[in-house]
Amino acid sequence: MTEKTLTAIIVDDEPLALEGLKLRLEKIPEINVIGEAGDGDEAIQLCQSLSPDVMFLDLRLPGLNGIEVVQALQSDVLPMIVFVSAYGEYALDAFELNAIDYVLKPANLGRLQKTVERIQQRISPKAETKDSNQEKFKLLKALGETSGLAVSELEDWLKSDQPLPTPYMQELVIKNNDHEKVFLPIKDIKWIDAAGDYMCIHENDETHVVRITMKKLESQLDPKIFARIHKSTLVNVHFIKSIKPMRNSESILDLGNDVHLKVSRNFSHSIQEIVASKQL
């Protein structure tokens, strides 16, 4: 039986990457590219006007990023999503959004053909076979290796409506001035700096002191949220407002409320990439 031809739009802010992806997809008979977009807003407009079957979506885009594009689309106009990215660290977020596939750039023809086969299987559901069970296990195993979670935990997660679990600490146990244990949400921490075997945890206008080494604390924090800017300082990237380069290859981070942190030259390049990805 001849498979249905799928309509697709492709989204990428790099013209060469956009053209390369289009040329490869045009070699796959089951795909018909009906639109192209260079940013998130344009991608949403195309989905609303063209109602494509599938969207091949870059993650780093001007304005809305790929994750935000999917979150902004209404369910009645949301196509099947294939993320195409040069960065593998976003695969967990893509999995949470039920993306069909996550393809690393540069995507070759053979890899894209496998993606199209997966899409065809999704729109033509069949009874689960031994092969599909094996593929599911392989995907969960790969996700487990990336996330640090056991396959059994991921299987339980698939059956639930809960967000993807994480092996990283979500709360920090501290003692207040009355020596009572308080649970401080990790997301509320702005930055952390070391003082010997103690860590100074800065949250809003308060500073908490915790007895733990920097190495141990850093291993328990999500590296996508906390970035090192100095050998003794970690910063929550969600609180970064801007970055100011200095002549000596160092830079200054602005966290708002008159909080400015120095970035040493060893970490300047990586933190500038993080700031650039936030589209500040």
N, C-alpha and C positions, 0 to 999 in steps of 0.2 A: 504494500500500500504506500502511495506517495505521501510523504510527510507534509504538513502544512507549512507554507512559506511564512516566516515570521517577519513582521515589520519591526524596525529598530531605529533608535536614534543614538547618536554617540556624542559624548560630552567630554571635552578636554580643552584647556586654555592654551595648550601648545600646538600651533598650527601643524608642525611636522608630525607630532604624535597623532593628531586627529586624522591627518591624511593617510598616515601609515596604517592606522587601525581600519579606516574605511576601505583601503585597497585590499587588505587581507579579508575583511568580511565580505567584500564583493566577490571573492573567489569561492564562497560557500553558498551553494544554490538555495539552501533553506532560509537564508537571511536576505532581507531587502531593506537597505538603509534608506530611510525616508526623511531624515533630518539630522542636523548637526548644531551643536551649541558650544559656546566658548566660556560660559559661566553658569552659575547655579540658577540665577533668575531666568535666564533664557531657556535652560533645561526644563524648568517648571512650566513655562509658557508653551513649549513644544509638547510636553506631555498632555497638557490640557487641550491643545488644539488638534493634535494628531492621534492621540490615544494609541501609542505604539505598544506592541507586545512585550518588548524588552528594551531596556536602556543600558548601554555600556557607559559607565560613569566613572570619571576620574575622581579621586578623593580630594586633592588639593586644587581648589578653584578660587578665583577672585570672588569676593562677597561670600555667599553661602558655600560651604564646603559640601562634599558629596554626601556625608552623613546627614547634614542639615537639609539638603534637597529632598532626600527620602522622607525625613521626618515632616517636611512641610507639605508634601503631596497628600491629597485626600485619597482614601482607599479606592474610590471608584475610578480614579485616573492613574493609579499607581501601577506601572508596568513591572514585569519581572526585572530584577536588578542584577547586573553583573558589574562589580567594581573592578576597575582597571587602574593599578597604582604601581609606582616604583617603590612603595614602602610597605613592608610586610607587617609592621606593627599594628596596623589598623584591622587586621583580619578578625579579631575578636568582636570589634564593634560591628563589622559587616555580618558576622554570624548571628549576632543578636537581632539584626534587622531582617533576618531570613533571606539574605541575598542568595541568589542561585549559585553564584560562583565568585571567586576572588582571584583575579588574574594579575600576575606581576608583569610589569613592563620590562623589556619590550615583549609584547605578546606575539608569539609566532603562530603561523597558520594551524599547525597541528594542535596546539593548545586551545585555540579558539574553536576548532572543530569539536573537540571534546566538550567544550562549554555548550555548544549548540545541541549536541546529543543529550546533555543533561537537561537542557530546557525542553527538548522534545519529550523526554520521559516525564517531565513535570506536567506538561499539558495533556499527555496521553497516559494517565495513571493505569498501572497494571497491578496485579497481585504481587505482593512483595516476594521476591525470590531469594535463593541463597546468594546469588551474585549481589543483589541490592543490599542484603544484610551485611555482606562483607565490605561493600563500599561504605555503608554507614559506619561500620566499626573503624575502618581506616580513617574516615573523616574525624570521628570522635577521638581517635588515638592521636592524630595530628594536632587537633585542637587541645588535647590534654598536654601534649609536649610543649605547646606554646604557652598555655595558661597555668601549668603546674597542677591541674586538677585530675583526679582519677576518672577513668572512663565511666565507672559506675555512677559517679557524681554527675557527670555530663548526661548520662542516660536519664537519670532522675530529673535533671533540669529540663530536658526535652519534653517530658511529660507534663511539666508545670507551666504556669504563666509568669514565672518569676524572671527577673533580670539574670544574666549570666553570672554565676558565682565567681568570686575572685579569691586567690590565695593570699592576697595582700591584706594587711590590717586595715579595718574600717574605723576603729576607735582606738584612742590611746588612753590608757588608765593612768590618771595622775592623782596627786593628793592636794587638796586645797589647804587654805590657811588653818582650817580646823582639823586637819589630818584625816579628812574624809575622802574616800575614793570617788573620783569623778570621771565620767567617760566623755572624753573630748573627741567629737567627730573629726576624722582626718581631713575632710574637705574644708574645715574651718581654719586649719593651720595655714598661716601665710608664709612663714619661713622658719628655719631651724638653724641654730648655730651651736658649735661645740665649745665646751669649757672643760677640758680634761675628760673625765669619765661621766660628765653630766651634759645634758642637752638642754638648751634654752628653747622652749617651744613658744613661738609668738602667734597669738590668736587675738585679732582685733586689738583692743587696748591692753590686753593682759599678756604676761609672760609667765610660763610655767617651767619649772626646773624638774627634769626627770633623770634619774641615774641610769644611764644606758650609754653604750659606746656608739659613735657615729656609724661604724661599720655594721653593727647589729641592727640599729634602727633603719638605716638605709635599705638593708636587705628585706625589711618587712613592709616597705612603702612601694607603691606602684610607680615605676620609673617613668610612666607616661604622665604622671602628675607632679612628681618631685624631681627636679633637676639639680645637679650639683653646679654651683657657680664659683666655688672656692673649696679648698681642701677641708674647710671646717664649716661650710654653709650649704644648705639645701633650700630651694625655693619652690613654692607651689606655683606652677606655671599659669594657673588660672587667675592669679592675682597680679600678674605682670601687666602694667599699663603701657610702658614704653621702655626703650633702651637707648642710651646715649653713648656712642663710641668715644674713646679717649685716644690721645696720641700714642700712648705706650702699648697699644693693642689690648688694653683693658677696656671695660665699659661700666656704665652705671645703670642699674635697673630702677625704675620707678614703680613702686607698689601702691601708690596713692597715699593720702593722709600723711604726707611728708616723710614717707619711708623710702629711703634710697639705699641700695645695696651694691657693693662693688663686685664686679665679675672679673676674676683673674684671667690673665691672657691664655692660660691652659684650657679654659672653658668658654672663652669668648665666642669662638666660632660656633660651637654647638648651641649655645643659648641664643645667638642671633638667628639661627635657623628655626628654633622653636618660636621666637617672637615673630619672625616672618610668616610662619605657618598660621599664626593667630590673626593675620591680616590687620595688624594694628595701624 
